[in-house]
Amino acid sequence: MIITGIVVGYLILINIAGFLMMRADKRRAVRHKWRIRERSLFLCAAIGGSAGSWIGMYVFRHKTKHLRFVLGIPAILVLQIAVVFLLIRQAVL
């Protein structure tokens, strides 16, 4: 049970980070300032922050015209959901 709490806490924090990274990059884009690398945005999504990144994309209308993000971030999210489903299924069986 402790591990479940740690995993849930991690996922909450990494998704908040993904959301805030989209916000920060959008603000920097509008102000013509230094930007967050796309690689970093995808890395955050890949390590568990895909839901927060995806929500941030649409809340801040950021990267929504980039096919790489429009398809990539949801694809990562679907893969992560599938992995969680499989892990839960393995634990039950």
C-alpha positions in Angstrom: 0.0 0.0 0.0 2.9 2.4 0.7 4.2 1.9 -2.8 0.8 2.7 -4.3 0.8 6.0 -2.4 4.2 6.8 -3.6 3.3 6.1 -7.2 0.1 8.1 -7.0 2.0 11.0 -5.4 4.6 10.9 -8.1 2.0 10.9 -10.9 0.2 13.8 -9.4 3.5 15.8 -9.1 4.8 14.9 -12.6 1.5 15.8 -14.2 1.4 19.2 -12.4 5.0 19.7 -13.7 3.9 18.8 -17.3 1.0 21.2 -17.0 3.2 24.0 -15.6 5.8 23.4 -18.3 3.3 24.0 -21.0 2.2 27.2 -19.3 5.8 28.4 -18.9 6.7 27.6 -22.5 3.5 29.4 -23.8 4.3 32.5 -21.7 7.9 32.5 -23.0 6.7 32.1 -26.6 4.4 35.0 -26.3 7.1 37.2 -24.8 9.7 36.0 -27.4 12.0 34.7 -24.7 14.1 31.5 -24.2 11.9 28.4 -24.7 11.7 25.0 -23.1 13.0 22.4 -25.5 10.4 20.2 -27.1 12.5 17.2 -26.0 12.0 18.3 -22.4 8.3 18.6 -22.9 8.1 15.1 -24.3 10.4 13.7 -21.6 8.1 15.0 -18.9 5.2 13.4 -20.7 7.1 10.1 -21.2 8.0 9.8 -17.5 4.4 10.0 -16.4 3.3 13.6 -17.0 1.3 13.0 -20.2 -2.1 13.8 -18.8 -0.9 17.1 -17.4 0.9 18.0 -20.5 -2.1 17.2 -22.7 -4.4 19.2 -20.5 -1.9 22.1 -20.5 -1.7 22.0 -24.3 -5.4 22.8 -24.6 -5.8 25.0 -21.5 -3.0 27.3 -22.8 -3.6 26.6 -26.5 0.0 25.7 -26.8 1.6 23.3 -29.4 -1.9 22.4 -30.6 -0.9 23.1 -34.3 2.1 20.8 -34.0 1.1 17.4 -35.3 4.0 15.9 -33.3 2.4 17.1 -30.1 -1.3 16.6 -31.1 -0.6 13.0 -31.8 2.4 12.3 -29.6 1.2 13.4 -26.2 -2.1 11.5 -26.4 -0.2 8.4 -27.8 2.1 8.5 -24.8 -1.0 8.8 -22.5 -2.7 5.8 -24.1 0.4 3.7 -23.7 0.8 4.7 -20.1 -2.9 3.8 -19.4 -2.4 0.5 -21.1 0.7 -0.3 -19.0 -1.2 0.6 -15.8 -4.1 -1.5 -16.8 -1.8 -4.5 -17.5 0.0 -4.0 -14.2 -3.2 -3.9 -12.3 -4.5 -6.9 -14.2 -1.3 -8.9 -13.4 -1.6 -7.9 -9.7 -5.2 -9.2 -9.5 -4.5 -12.5 -11.3 
